[in-house]
Structure formats: C-alpha cells, structure tokens
Amino acid sequence: MSPSSEIEVVLPAALHARPAAEAVRTASAYTSDVEVRLGERSASAGSALRLMSLGAPAGATVIVRATGDDAHLAALAVAEVLRSAE
C-alpha cells in the first residue's frame, strides 16, 4: 500500500485560476497523486479546471490528500500554495 497524507487548509482567497494553476504546477513536481476535497466533492490537483470547478470560496476549508511515494511532501507543497493564495 502506498503512503498517504492529508492536510486541512483554510483558503484565504477563492480557488480561482491563479492558485489553481500554481497548485497544478506544484503537484506535477511530485510522483504522488494529489487531490483537493471540498465537502463531498473532490478534484485532482493535476487539473486547474477541475480544481476551479469545486467552487471553493474564500474561508472554505479544503482537504489536500496525496497518495504515493512522496505523498507527505506533495500534500505539504500543494497545501502551502493554497494557504498563500491571493
């Protein structure tokens, strides 16, 4: 079974095009699969369009979940991008 990691993030800004694109760039640097969850909905961090389709507003709490060999590092990196989004 692959390692996994999960991190809760409160978004300072809505998950719009710029932070979504940055999350995709960041996630692509890792071999792990990364997803972002908002309630019951989830989206791959490999697709900016899917991330934006979550419709996550400023102040929303999302879960960044990664599965794979570098899951913890991948989740931390994507979480940091979302935490610092403007």
C-alpha positions in Angstrom: 0.0 0.0 0.0 1.3 3.5 -0.9 1.9 6.0 1.8 -0.7 8.8 2.0 -1.0 12.2 3.7 -3.9 14.5 4.4 -3.8 18.2 5.3 -6.6 20.6 6.2 -6.3 24.1 4.7 -8.5 27.2 5.2 -8.4 29.2 1.9 -7.6 32.9 2.3 -9.0 33.5 -1.2 -11.4 31.7 -3.5 -9.8 28.9 -5.5 -9.6 30.8 -8.8 -7.4 30.4 -11.9 -4.1 31.7 -10.5 -3.9 29.5 -7.3 -5.4 26.5 -9.2 -2.7 26.8 -11.9 0.0 27.1 -9.2 -1.3 24.1 -7.4 -1.2 22.1 -10.7 2.5 23.2 -11.3 3.4 22.3 -7.7 1.6 18.9 -7.8 3.3 18.0 -11.1 6.7 18.1 -9.4 5.8 15.0 -7.3 5.1 11.4 -8.3 2.2 11.2 -5.9 -1.5 11.6 -6.9 -2.8 14.8 -5.2 -6.5 15.7 -4.8 -8.3 18.6 -3.1 -11.6 17.9 -1.4 -14.4 20.4 -0.5 -17.1 18.6 1.4 -18.2 15.5 -0.6 -16.6 16.8 -3.9 -13.0 16.3 -4.9 -10.8 17.3 -7.8 -7.3 16.2 -9.0 -4.6 18.7 -8.4 -3.5 17.8 -11.9 -6.2 19.9 -13.5 -6.7 23.6 -12.9 -10.2 23.4 -14.4 -11.3 20.6 -12.1 -9.9 22.5 -9.1 -11.8 25.6 -10.0 -14.9 23.6 -10.6 -15.0 22.9 -6.8 -16.2 26.5 -6.4 -14.2 26.8 -3.2 -14.8 30.3 -1.8 -12.5 32.3 0.5 -12.7 31.0 4.0 -13.6 27.5 2.9 -11.8 24.5 4.5 -10.5 22.0 2.0 -8.6 18.8 2.4 -5.4 18.1 0.4 -4.9 14.4 0.1 -1.9 12.7 -1.6 -1.1 9.1 -2.2 2.2 7.8 -3.4 5.9 7.6 -2.5 6.3 11.3 -1.8 2.7 11.9 -0.5 3.6 13.9 2.6 5.9 16.3 0.7 3.3 16.6 -2.2 0.5 17.3 0.2 2.5 19.9 2.1 3.6 21.7 -1.0 0.1 21.9 -2.5 -1.4 22.9 0.9 1.2 25.7 1.1 0.2 27.0 -2.3 -3.4 27.1 -1.3 -2.7 28.7 2.0 -0.8 31.6 0.4 -3.2 32.1 -2.5 -4.4 35.7 -3.1 
